[in-house]
Amino acid sequence: MDLIEKVKSYYRAYERHDPAHVAGELAEGFTFTSPFDDHIGREEYFRRCWPSEPLHQKFTFVALAQTGDRVLTVYDCTLRRPNAVHPDMQFRNAEMHYFENGKLKSVEVFFGDPPNGLTRRQFAVQSGAG
């Protein structure tokens, strides 16, 4: 199964602001982890990661690699408007997607260095996650 194309479709759903597409692809017991989120479940993921107004304008893939049921993705993202976390309206992240029976079971997000010389703790507090 080409999971890379599935992963790309999730990012395109963010661009279209289409959470229903992603919701239909999540496995039972889905979890999302980032430096701000420790294995949160489906409901909290949609509350925290899908704002009511469209935010993500464009994802540009830097690298994609599949090994078995895992896909590693590195991307640059351009936002539609600045926010407390990304005042420059752009960022780069890496994410590991884990699949189970073709459904997305978990996502682990890895951030780069915080912007503007902030420590990770300062960045978390400034963004509202700390």
C-alpha positions in Angstrom: 0.0 0.0 0.0 1.4 3.4 -0.9 1.0 5.2 2.4 3.0 8.2 1.1 0.0 9.2 -1.1 -2.3 8.8 2.0 -0.1 11.1 4.0 0.0 13.7 1.3 -3.8 13.6 1.2 -3.9 14.5 4.9 -1.9 17.7 4.3 -4.0 18.6 1.3 -7.0 18.2 3.6 -5.4 20.8 5.9 -5.0 23.1 2.9 -8.7 22.7 2.0 -9.8 22.8 5.7 -11.4 19.4 5.3 -11.2 17.7 8.8 -13.9 15.1 7.7 -11.4 13.6 5.2 -8.8 13.0 8.0 -11.5 11.9 10.5 -12.5 9.1 8.1 -8.9 7.9 7.8 -8.1 7.5 11.6 -7.7 4.1 13.2 -9.5 3.2 16.5 -7.4 4.5 19.4 -5.6 7.2 17.3 -3.1 9.4 19.2 -1.2 12.6 18.3 2.0 13.6 20.0 4.1 16.8 19.7 6.2 18.8 22.0 2.9 20.4 23.1 0.7 17.3 23.1 1.4 14.0 24.9 -0.5 11.2 23.1 -3.8 13.1 22.9 -6.8 11.3 21.5 -9.0 12.0 18.5 -11.3 14.6 20.1 -8.5 16.7 21.5 -6.5 16.4 18.3 -9.4 18.0 16.3 -9.9 20.6 19.0 -6.3 21.7 19.1 -5.1 21.0 15.5 -8.1 22.1 13.4 -9.1 25.7 14.2 -12.5 26.8 13.1 -11.1 29.1 10.5 -8.7 27.8 7.8 -5.1 28.3 8.9 -2.8 26.2 6.7 -2.4 27.6 3.2 0.3 25.4 1.6 2.5 22.4 2.5 5.6 21.9 0.5 7.2 18.5 1.0 10.9 18.5 1.6 11.2 14.7 2.2 8.9 11.7 2.3 10.0 8.1 3.1 8.0 4.9 3.8 9.2 1.9 5.7 6.6 -0.7 6.3 3.6 0.9 8.0 5.5 4.1 8.8 5.9 7.3 6.8 8.4 10.0 7.7 7.5 13.5 6.4 9.4 16.7 6.4 7.6 19.8 5.2 7.5 23.5 5.0 4.2 25.1 5.8 2.9 28.6 4.9 0.0 29.9 6.9 -2.9 32.1 5.8 -2.3 34.5 8.7 0.2 34.9 11.5 -0.5 33.5 15.0 1.3 33.5 18.4 3.3 30.3 17.5 4.3 31.4 14.0 4.3 35.2 13.6 6.3 34.8 10.3 3.5 32.7 8.9 5.8 29.8 8.0 7.5 26.8 9.7 9.2 23.5 9.1 8.3 20.3 10.9 9.0 16.6 10.7 6.3 14.0 11.4 6.2 10.2 11.7 2.9 8.6 10.7 2.1 5.1 11.9 -0.5 3.1 10.2 -2.6 0.0 11.2 -4.6 -1.8 8.6 -4.3 1.2 6.2 -5.7 3.6 8.8 -3.7 6.3 10.6 -3.0 5.1 14.1 -0.7 7.8 15.4 1.3 10.9 14.5 4.5 12.1 16.2 5.5 15.7 15.4 9.1 16.9 15.8 9.6 20.7 15.9 12.8 22.5 15.0 14.2 25.3 17.1 11.7 27.8 18.4 11.5 31.1 16.6 13.0 34.4 17.7 15.6 32.8 20.0 13.0 31.6 22.5 13.7 28.6 24.7 11.4 25.7 24.2 9.6 26.5 27.5 9.2 30.2 26.5 7.8 29.1 23.2 5.3 26.7 24.8 4.1 29.4 27.2 3.9 32.1 24.4 1.9 29.7 22.2 -0.6 28.9 24.9 0.5 25.3 25.3 2.7 25.7 28.4 
